[in-house]
Amino acid sequence: MQKRTRTRLGLAIVAMLFATGTALAETPARTTETRTPGTSTADHSQFEILQQDFKTGPEVTAACLSCHTEADDQVRQSIHFTWEFEHPVTGQLLGKRHVINAFCGNVVGNEPRCTSCHAGYGWTDMHQPPPQQSAAVDCLICHDRSGGYTKLSTGAGHPPMSTKGETITGAPAKPVDLRSAALSVGLPGRENCGQCHFYGGGGDNVKHGDLSSALFDPPLSVDVHMSPDGQDFACSTCHVSEAHQWAGSRYAMHASDPEGTGLPGPRRAVATCQSCHDNAPHPMTLTGIKLNDHTDTVACQTCHIPEFARGGVATKMKWDWSTAGRLENGKPLSIGGYIQGDGEDRHTYLSTKGDFEWGENVVPYYAWFDGQMEYTTGDQTIDPTRVVEVNHFGGGPEDGQSRIWPFKRLIGRQAYDSVNDHLIYSQVWGPTTDTAFWTNFDWGKAIAAGMKAAGMPYSGQYGFVDTHFYWPITHMVAPATDALKCEDCHVENGRLGDIAGIYMPGTRPLGLANVLGLLILAASVAGVALHMGIRLLSRKVPHHD
Amino acid sequence: MTERVVRIFSRFERFWHWAQMVLIFALMLSGFRVSGLHDGLDFETAVTLHMVSALALIVLWAFSIFWHMTTGTWRHYIPTSKGLIAVARFYMWGIFKGERHPYRKAFWRKHNPLQALTYLMLKVLLFPAIWVTGLLYLGYSLWEDLPNSADLLWAIAGVHVIVAFMIAAFVIAHVYLLTVGPSFSEHVAPMITGFDKIDLTPEEEAYLEADEPDSLK
C-alpha cells in the first residue's frame, strides 16, 4: 500500500509539470483608446472664424492660428515640414530635401511636383528652407475630417481649386470646399496620413510595400490594428505625437525596445510594438515562454508580418530606369498588364519611368538591423561594378539592440555619373522646361539640369547601375493565426537561411553532430546485423537463461 | 545454491523502466524532428513534447536516484571484472557455438558484469551528459550574453545530439540482446512480472521464505 502511494505521488508531480503550461493566462496588450471624433471638448463647426468662404489654404491656416497660437511653430520644426533630418548616430544630413532614392530620385529640381506632398504651402525651391510665414503650414491635410480636402499633384502643397490636373493620389482634381473642410477639423485619421504616405513614389503602395490604400478599410487578415473588425486604430494611435513631433522614424528606428510598456501612461516618443505589447507578449505556456525567448533576436514584425503588400494592392519590387525614354512614333508609351488583387491594372512600362515589376503578398528580405539607416548620398563614391546600396544599415547579434527584421528590398537600376562614380540627381518633372526627362526623354539634359539644381559637379557622362533600396516592414500586422510557424525558419533553407550569428535548430539536418550521430547509429545497427547474421549462419540455438 | 523464481524487479523499478522507455522514445522522436531529421510532426509540437518529456524524465530520474540510494539497489551496478571476460567472450564467440550463457543471476547481482557495466556507463556518462547539455540548452536565455554564446550553443546542441544518438545506439543493442535467448517474450517478461529465475543462497532463500513469501513463486 505504501509503495502504491509513493508511485501516485510521483505521477502527480509529473502531471503538475504538464499542467503548469496552461495555468497562466495571456497578458493582453495595453491599448490606448482610439481617438474618435466626438470626444473633443470643442466643436469646430460652431467657431465663427471658420465660417468663411476661404479662397486659399493659407487663409484657413491663418484662421486656425488665431486660436492655436503655437501650432505653426510646432509644425515648422517637424520633419513633415523641414524634410530634413540630422541623423543622431551617423551625423548624416538626411530627409527628403537631401537624399537620393531609387524611386523618382530626388526632390531638388522637381519641386512643385514632389513638394505637392509637403505639409505646407508654396515650397517651390529646395535651395531655400520651406516657407517660414505662419500661414504656410497646411493644417487641413492632417486635420480635415470632411474627406474633401486634398492637394494638387503639382501645386507645391496647395489644394486644387479647379478641375485642372490631378490630386496627389492620382484622382482627377476638383475644387476643394475649404469652408466645410475648416468646419470639420479634428484629430488626424488614416485618410489624412494615407493621402501622402500610401501614395509615395508616384502611386498606391509603390514605395513602402506595407502602406497602401488597402489600409483605408482593411479586413482583419490585412491589418489587425487598423481593421474595423480589429482595433480600428488611426495611424496616430501608434505614431504618438507631442507638439506635432511624431514617433516613428525610418532613419533612426528602434530596432528593439527594451523599455517595453515603460511607466504608466502612454509613452510619447516611440511607435514600437513593445510600447504596447511589452517584451514578453506571448502567453505563459511552454510555447509562449519559448516564443518570448525569441524577442531578443527576432523583431516582432518578422513573424507577425509574414508577407507584405497584402490586401490586393501591389508594390513595386523592381524599377529599371535604364529602359525609360523608349518612344513609339514620337509618343511616350504606357503599357499596363499587371492586374493586382483588387483588379486594378498597374503599369509595367512607362516611357517616363522605365520597366517595373510588381509584387503582392511578398515574402520579405530578412537581415540583422540596428535601426540606423545610412544613405549613399550624392557626394559619395560608389563602385558601379557592384550593386549599390542606396540605403544601408548595420546590426548583428552582438550589439544587444539589433533584431532580425523584415524588409522590402527594391531592386533598382538608376543613373550615375560614370566618370565621378556618384549617384546623380535628375530633373524628371518640368512640363515647361526643355530639360525635364518626362517632357523631353533626354537623360543627358535631365541629369545635367538635376545636378545643376543640386549644385553637384557632373562630368557629363552617365551610365546605369544596379541598386538596392530597403524599407523596414512594420505595418500590416497579421492575425496571430497567420504568424510564421516555427518551421518557416527552423528548416533547411528556411526564411532566415541567410542569417549569420545565430544557432537555429532544424536548419542543418546534415550538420556535423547529426552526421556523427547517424554514423554511431549506423555502426550500432551494422554491429547488431553482423552479430545476428553470424548467429543465424552458425545455426545453433544458444542456451540462455 | 537453489534456482528459484524470485521477484527481482519491484513495482517502482518496473514503472521506472517503462516510463523511461516511453519518455526516451518521445524524446528521440521529437528531438530528431527538432534537429531536422524528419518532419513527421510540426516543430512546435516537437519542441513542446521534447521539453515536457525531458522535464518529466528528470523528475523520474530524481525519484529513481533516491530509490536506488535508499533501497541499496545501486549495488547492482558496482563494476566488477569477475566474469566480465567470460561474458564478453560468450557474446563474441560462444554464442555462435551454442554455448550456455556463462553468467548465473544472483539475488544481489541480477545483471551480468558486462550488462552492469553498460548500465553504469549509461547512468554516469550518457544520461548526465544529455541531462546537462539539455538543461544548458533549455536555459540558453540565462547565459546568452556570454561572448560567443551562439557558438557555445552550437557546441552544446552538438554534444546533446551526439549523446542522443549514443543512447539510441544503446537502445538498439539493448533490444537486440533480448533476442539472444530462448525467446524474446521470455526475456522481456521479468521486467513486466518482476519475476526471474535466480540462484539463491540458502540464507537468501530462507529469508525470503520467512519474510517475503510474496517474492517467491
Interface residues (C-beta under 8 A of the other chain):
Chain A: K3 R4 R6 T7 G10 I13 V14 L17 F18 G21 L286 T287 K290 D293 D296 P397 K485 C486 E487 H490 V491 E492 G501 I502 Y503 P505 G506 T507 R508 P509 G511 L512 A513 N514 L516 G517 L518 I520 L521 A523 S524 V525 G527 V528 H531 M532 I534 R535 S538 K540 V541 P542 H543 H544 D545
Chain B: S10 R11 F12 F15 R33 V34 S35 G36 L37 D39 D42 F43 E44 V47 T48 M51 V52 L55 A56 V59 L60 F63 Y91 G94 I95 F96 K97 G98 E99 R100 H101 Y140 S141 E144 A150 D151 L153 W154 A157 G158 V159 H160 V161 I162 A164 F165 M166 A168 A169 F170 I172 A173 Y176 T179 V180 G181 P182 K197
